[in-house]
Amino acid sequence: MSDGIWSALSGAVGQMAVLDTAANNIANASTPGFRGDRPMFKEILSRAAAGRGAAAQGQWRNVRYAAVDAVAPDMTPGAITQTGRPLDVALRGDGMFTVQTPQGERYTRVGSVKIATDGTLTTNQGYPYLGTDKRPLRVSPTSTDASIAPDGSVKAGGSVVGTLQVVSFQKPGELQKSEAMLFQATPKSGAAKPIAPMLEPKSLEGSNVSAVKGMVELIGATRGFEACQSVIEAFKDADRRAAMALMGSS
């Protein structure tokens, strides 16, 4: 079997990864705070026997193929839109809000703050936003005047009840998604460092995904996959004809 078929197969697998990523990005093109994904590829150098009995004689040839190394988030900021809601807040710059989950601290760009039944300020998924004291922020469950200021301070009942903790990372592009809207730190991203927030009250940051660009990527990946399929079929046909020629000459 020709080595080229393995390179073509790796290309087809890679295009499938691009298809899946592009489809997910398009589905979240209107999700506030969503960060698009992009597959990262690496080239792998492998060895294959040069022919029948070649491995026993130490005869090898190099084979190169592509593989998906990781799926990295695109941390480009999204557009900010005013909503007029006092507990909506958008981040400017590379900062991220800190939230508490059962798996530990996670980070998000989503600033659509909700008030739980016990007064805790949470995400849409129910994860508490943490303050600068590392504790969940709370207001009175019956509060009707809760709001967030540009410096991250949360006000309710005429007084400040706490301040949203906003953090940054040395390499935010190396963060890893733990859920669709949540990120976790990695050794490459570095640890979270608290920063002075730059917030836009009564606003939300939109998705950084362009539906049009996503469709272009989807079409390109589909054509790439079809091209790889054609190459695979061509190699299979060549191997079939070679096998028939050998059988006819024996």
C-alpha positions in Angstrom: 0.0 0.0 0.0 1.3 3.4 -0.9 2.4 5.7 2.0 0.5 8.6 0.4 -2.8 7.2 1.4 -2.0 7.7 5.0 -1.1 11.4 4.4 -4.4 11.8 2.6 -6.3 10.1 5.4 -4.7 12.4 8.0 -5.8 15.3 5.8 -9.4 14.1 5.7 -9.4 13.6 9.5 -8.1 17.1 9.9 -10.7 18.6 7.7 -13.4 16.8 9.8 -12.0 18.6 12.8 -12.2 21.9 11.0 -15.8 21.1 10.0 -16.9 20.3 13.6 -15.2 23.5 14.9 -16.7 25.8 12.3 -20.2 24.3 12.8 -19.9 24.9 16.6 -18.7 28.5 16.0 -21.5 29.3 13.7 -24.1 27.9 16.2 -22.7 30.3 18.8 -22.3 33.4 16.5 -25.0 35.2 18.5 -24.1 33.9 22.0 -22.9 36.8 24.2 -19.3 36.4 25.3 -18.6 33.3 23.2 -15.0 32.8 22.0 -14.6 30.9 18.8 -12.4 27.8 18.5 -9.7 27.0 16.1 -8.0 23.6 15.6 -4.2 23.6 15.8 -2.4 21.1 13.7 1.0 19.5 14.0 3.2 17.5 11.5 4.1 14.0 12.6 7.1 12.2 11.2 6.7 8.4 11.3 8.6 5.4 9.9 7.4 2.7 7.6 9.1 -0.4 6.3 10.6 0.2 2.9 9.2 -3.0 1.5 8.5 -6.7 2.2 11.0 -7.9 4.8 12.5 -4.5 5.0 11.8 -4.1 8.7 13.8 -7.2 9.5 16.7 -5.7 7.6 16.4 -2.3 9.2 15.2 -0.6 6.0 12.8 2.2 6.7 11.4 5.2 5.0 10.0 8.4 6.6 6.2 9.2 6.4 4.8 12.6 7.2 1.2 13.2 8.2 -0.9 15.8 9.9 -2.8 15.5 13.2 -4.9 17.8 15.4 -2.7 18.9 18.3 -5.3 20.9 20.2 -8.3 23.2 19.8 -7.4 26.7 20.9 -9.8 29.5 21.7 -9.7 32.7 19.7 -9.5 35.5 22.3 -10.2 38.4 20.0 -12.7 40.7 21.7 -16.4 40.8 20.5 -18.4 43.9 19.9 -20.1 45.6 22.9 -23.8 46.4 22.8 -25.7 48.4 25.3 -28.7 46.6 26.9 -29.7 49.1 29.6 -29.9 46.3 32.2 -28.2 47.4 35.5 -26.6 44.0 36.1 -25.2 43.5 32.5 -21.6 44.4 32.2 -19.0 44.1 29.5 -15.2 43.8 29.8 -12.8 45.9 27.8 -9.3 44.5 27.2 -8.0 41.0 28.0 -9.6 40.6 31.5 -11.9 37.9 32.6 -14.5 37.5 35.4 -13.8 34.9 38.1 -16.6 32.4 38.9 -16.7 29.5 41.3 -17.6 26.0 40.0 -17.6 22.5 41.6 -14.3 22.0 39.8 -12.7 25.1 41.2 -12.2 28.7 39.9 -13.1 29.3 36.2 -13.0 32.4 34.1 -15.5 33.9 31.7 -16.1 37.0 29.5 -19.9 36.7 30.0 -21.2 39.6 32.2 -24.9 38.8 32.2 -25.3 38.7 36.0 -28.3 37.1 37.6 -29.5 37.3 41.2 -30.2 33.8 42.7 -32.9 33.1 45.2 -30.4 33.5 48.1 -29.1 36.8 46.6 -25.9 35.3 45.1 -24.8 36.9 41.8 -24.4 34.1 39.3 -23.9 33.3 35.7 -26.8 31.9 33.6 -25.5 28.4 34.6 -25.8 29.3 38.3 -22.0 29.7 39.0 -21.3 32.5 41.6 -19.3 35.4 40.5 -16.4 36.0 43.0 -15.4 39.3 44.5 -11.9 40.5 45.2 -12.1 38.7 48.6 -12.5 35.4 46.7 -16.0 35.0 48.1 -19.3 34.8 46.1 -20.9 38.2 45.8 -24.3 38.6 47.3 -27.1 41.2 47.6 -30.5 41.1 49.2 -32.7 38.5 47.4 -35.4 41.2 47.1 -33.0 43.9 45.8 -34.4 46.0 43.0 -31.6 48.6 42.7 -28.5 46.3 42.3 -26.1 47.6 39.7 -22.4 47.4 38.7 -20.2 50.4 38.3 -17.3 50.8 35.8 -14.8 49.9 38.4 -16.5 46.6 39.1 -18.1 47.6 42.4 -21.5 46.1 43.1 -24.0 48.5 44.6 -27.3 47.6 46.3 -29.5 49.4 48.9 -27.4 52.5 48.5 -24.1 50.9 49.5 -21.2 48.9 47.9 -21.5 45.2 48.8 -18.3 44.0 47.0 -16.3 44.3 43.8 -16.1 41.8 40.9 -12.7 40.1 40.6 -11.3 40.6 37.2 -8.1 38.7 36.2 -5.7 38.6 33.3 -3.2 35.9 32.1 0.2 36.2 30.6 -0.9 34.1 27.6 -4.8 34.2 27.4 -4.7 32.3 24.1 -3.4 29.3 26.0 -6.5 29.1 28.3 -8.5 25.9 27.9 -12.3 25.7 27.6 -13.8 23.7 30.4 -17.4 24.5 29.2 -18.7 26.5 26.3 -18.4 29.8 28.1 -15.9 29.0 30.8 -12.1 28.8 30.7 -9.5 27.3 33.0 -5.8 28.2 33.4 -3.1 26.0 32.0 0.7 25.9 32.6 1.1 27.7 29.3 -1.4 30.5 30.1 0.1 31.2 33.5 -1.8 31.8 36.7 -4.6 34.3 37.0 -3.5 37.8 38.2 -6.1 40.3 39.6 -6.2 43.5 37.6 -8.2 46.8 37.9 -11.2 46.2 35.7 -12.3 48.3 32.7 -16.0 47.7 32.5 -18.9 49.0 30.4 -22.0 49.0 32.6 -25.4 48.1 31.2 -23.8 46.4 28.2 -22.8 43.0 27.0 -20.0 41.8 24.8 -21.1 39.8 21.8 -19.6 36.6 20.3 -16.3 37.2 18.4 -17.5 34.7 15.7 -18.6 36.0 12.3 -21.3 33.8 10.9 -20.2 34.7 7.3 -16.5 33.8 8.0 -17.7 30.6 9.7 -19.7 29.6 6.6 -16.6 30.3 4.4 -14.5 28.0 6.6 -17.2 25.4 6.5 -17.3 25.4 2.7 -13.5 25.3 2.5 -13.3 22.4 4.9 -16.0 20.5 3.0 -14.1 20.9 -0.2 -10.8 20.0 1.5 -12.4 16.8 2.8 -13.8 15.9 -0.6 -10.4 16.5 -2.2 -8.8 14.2 0.4 -11.4 11.5 -0.3 -10.6 11.7 -4.0 -6.9 11.2 -3.3 -7.6 8.2 -1.1 -9.7 6.6 -3.8 -7.0 7.3 -6.3 -4.4 5.6 -4.1 -6.8 2.6 -3.5 -7.3 2.3 -7.3 -3.6 2.4 -7.9 -2.9 -0.3 -5.3 -5.8 -2.4 -6.8 -4.3 -2.2 -10.3 -0.8 -3.0 -9.0 -2.1 -6.0 -7.2 -3.9 -7.3 -10.3 -0.8 -6.8 -12.4 1.3 -8.8 -9.9 -1.3 -11.6 -9.9 -1.4 -11.6 -13.7 2.4 -11.9 -14.0 2.7 -14.8 -11.5 
